[in-house]
Amino acid sequence: MSKPSKATASRTPRQAATPLSGPASLVHAEARSLAKSHRCDECGSERVTAIAMTLTDGSSVHFASCHRCETRWWVQDGARLSFDHVIAKTRKIA
């Protein structure tokens, strides 16, 4: 019996490729559609990656990043959030 390669042996079940998500994908269909429907406001590129996330305060947001110019932004309920607003929402709850 052959020994599995180091890369295969160290993968967890969450990292395994699936037909819907691809290898170790954190992006789900809603975030993919957000990325495909947006252009970067800074450079106009359509090469945008977006992920859905839940912030410390429990609010759901989408984080997006432009591949060309590396501009990053957050969207909640269709409105962009400022960096300062996102940081305030992610402060540790006492």
QUIWO-V94555 format. One line per field, one symbol per residue. ss: DSSP state (~ for helix, > for strand, _ for the rest). phi: phi as a letter, one per 30 degrees, with the letter a starting at -180 (. if undefined). psi: psi as a letter, one per 20 degrees, with the letter a starting at -180 (. if undefined). A space follows every 50 residues. Layout:
ss=???
phi=???
psi=???
//
This chain:
ss=_____~~~~___~~~_____________~~~~~~~~~__________>>> >>>>_____>>>>>>>_____>>>>>__>>>_~~~~~~~_____
phi=.ddddedddcdceddddbddcidhdcccedddddddcccdddbidcdbcb bdbcdedjdcbccbbdddcidbabbbhicdcdeddddddcdddd
psi=pqpqqggghiprhhiqqqhhhrpkpiprgghghgghiqqphgijqinppq qprprhjiqprppqpphgijqqrqppkipqqqghggghijqpp.
//
